């Protein structure tokens, strides 16, 4: 790699390494080797490994919640349906990797708690917009989120036709 790397380049590579190899891959040496640069470039952008980890977690929160919410809101007249289709149709390697990391690291655990809260609040708001009473919206948001987490952590592929049937059923259950 001949061009100068930015902190963003390191964060992107960190997210790829995290999804592929887990949180133990988030070290300067292996990342520098994968990018064909010296680890000095890493320390030019990050004071230490903890600062890098914090930046990776911050970016994960941006792409795993805020970006998805913005896209769903911009591209759909039925955000709940679009959200379900997007989240249940996505590759969730990074989701699994961050949640595994959180089992061993307090900062990652805090990031996971924050994103869980943000996602739950968003789902609950979508359900309230559909006319559900607050208590029902809260309960159904939690059930939908638990369903998503089970799906994400199972890593079991679902054929597209079957996935569409499952999503249709989830929407029926939520609307009931």
C-alpha positions in Angstrom: 0.0 0.0 0.0 1.7 3.2 -1.1 -0.8 5.9 -0.1 -0.8 7.2 3.4 -3.3 5.5 5.6 -5.9 7.3 7.7 -7.4 6.4 11.0 -10.5 5.5 9.0 -8.5 2.9 7.0 -7.3 1.3 10.2 -10.9 1.2 11.6 -12.3 -0.4 8.4 -9.5 -3.0 8.4 -10.2 -3.6 12.1 -13.9 -4.2 11.4 -13.0 -6.7 8.7 -10.5 -8.5 10.9 -13.0 -8.5 13.8 -15.8 -10.0 11.6 -13.4 -12.6 10.1 -11.2 -13.6 13.0 -12.7 -12.2 16.2 -11.5 -9.6 18.7 -8.1 -11.1 19.2 -7.2 -10.0 15.7 -7.5 -6.3 16.8 -3.8 -5.8 17.3 -1.4 -3.4 15.6 1.0 -6.1 14.2 -1.5 -8.4 12.4 -3.5 -5.5 11.1 -0.3 -3.8 9.8 0.8 -7.0 8.1 -2.6 -7.4 6.4 -2.4 -3.8 5.2 1.3 -4.1 4.2 2.5 -1.3 6.3 4.5 -0.8 9.5 2.8 -0.7 12.8 4.1 2.8 13.3 1.3 4.0 11.0 -1.1 2.5 13.6 0.4 4.5 16.4 0.4 7.6 14.3 -3.4 7.5 14.4 -4.1 5.9 17.8 -2.4 6.5 21.1 -2.8 2.9 22.1 -4.8 -0.3 21.5 -7.6 0.9 23.8 -8.1 4.0 21.7 -8.2 1.9 18.6 -10.7 -0.5 20.2 -12.8 2.5 21.2 -12.8 3.8 17.6 -13.8 0.4 16.2 -16.7 0.1 18.7 -17.8 3.6 17.9 -17.9 2.8 14.2 -19.7 -0.5 14.8 -22.4 1.5 16.6 -22.7 3.9 13.7 -23.0 1.2 11.0 -25.0 -1.3 13.1 -27.7 1.2 14.3 -27.5 4.7 13.1 -26.8 4.0 9.5 -29.4 1.3 9.3 -32.0 3.5 10.9 -31.2 6.4 8.6 -31.4 4.1 5.5 -34.7 2.5 6.7 -36.3 5.9 7.4 -35.1 7.3 4.0 -36.0 4.4 1.8 -39.3 3.1 3.0 -42.9 4.0 3.7 -43.0 1.0 6.1 -39.9 1.3 8.2 -40.6 -1.7 10.4 -41.0 -4.0 7.4 -37.8 -2.6 5.8 -35.9 -2.9 9.1 -36.9 -6.6 9.5 -36.0 -7.3 5.9 -32.7 -5.6 6.2 -31.6 -7.0 9.6 -32.8 -10.6 9.0 -31.3 -10.6 5.5 -27.9 -9.3 6.4 -24.6 -11.1 7.1 -24.2 -10.8 10.8 -20.6 -11.9 11.3 -19.7 -8.6 12.8 -22.6 -8.6 15.1 -21.6 -12.1 16.4 -17.9 -11.0 16.7 -18.7 -7.8 18.8 -21.1 -9.8 21.1 -18.4 -12.4 21.6 -15.9 -9.6 22.3 -18.3 -8.2 24.9 -18.1 -11.4 26.8 -14.5 -10.6 27.6 -14.2 -6.8 27.5 -16.0 -4.2 29.6 -15.8 -1.5 26.9 -17.3 -3.8 24.2 -19.9 -4.8 26.8 -20.8 -1.2 27.2 -21.1 -0.6 23.5 -23.3 -3.7 23.1 -25.6 -2.4 25.9 -25.8 1.0 24.3 -26.7 -0.4 20.9 -29.2 -2.8 22.3 -30.9 0.2 24.0 -30.8 2.3 20.9 -32.3 -0.5 18.7 -35.0 -1.4 21.2 -36.0 2.2 21.5 -36.2 2.5 17.8 -38.3 -0.6 17.3 -40.6 0.5 20.2 -41.1 3.8 18.5 -41.9 2.1 15.2 -44.5 0.0 16.9 -46.1 3.0 18.6 -46.4 4.7 15.2 -48.3 1.6 14.1 -50.8 2.3 16.8 -49.7 0.0 19.6 -50.2 1.1 23.2 -46.9 1.9 24.9 -46.8 -1.3 27.1 -47.6 -3.5 24.1 -45.1 -1.7 21.9 -42.4 -2.2 24.6 -43.1 -5.9 25.0 -43.3 -6.6 21.3 -40.1 -4.6 20.6 -38.3 -6.8 23.2 -39.7 -10.0 21.7 -38.7 -8.8 18.1 -35.2 -7.9 19.4 -34.7 -11.2 21.2 -35.8 -12.9 17.9 -33.2 -10.9 16.0 -30.5 -11.8 18.6 -31.3 -15.5 18.4 -31.1 -15.3 14.6 -27.9 -13.3 14.6 -26.2 -15.6 17.1 -27.3 -18.8 15.4 -25.4 -18.1 12.2 -27.7 -20.5 10.4 -28.4 -19.5 6.8 -32.1 -19.3 5.8 -33.1 -19.6 2.2 -34.6 -16.4 0.8 -38.1 -17.8 0.2 -38.2 -19.2 3.8 -36.8 -16.0 5.2 -39.6 -14.0 3.5 -42.2 -16.3 5.0 -40.7 -15.9 8.5 -40.6 -12.1 8.1 -44.2 -12.1 7.0 -45.2 -14.1 10.1 -43.2 -11.8 12.4 -45.1 -8.8 11.0 -48.4 -10.6 11.5 -47.5 -11.4 15.1 -46.5 -7.8 15.8 -49.7 -6.4 14.3 -51.9 -8.9 16.1 
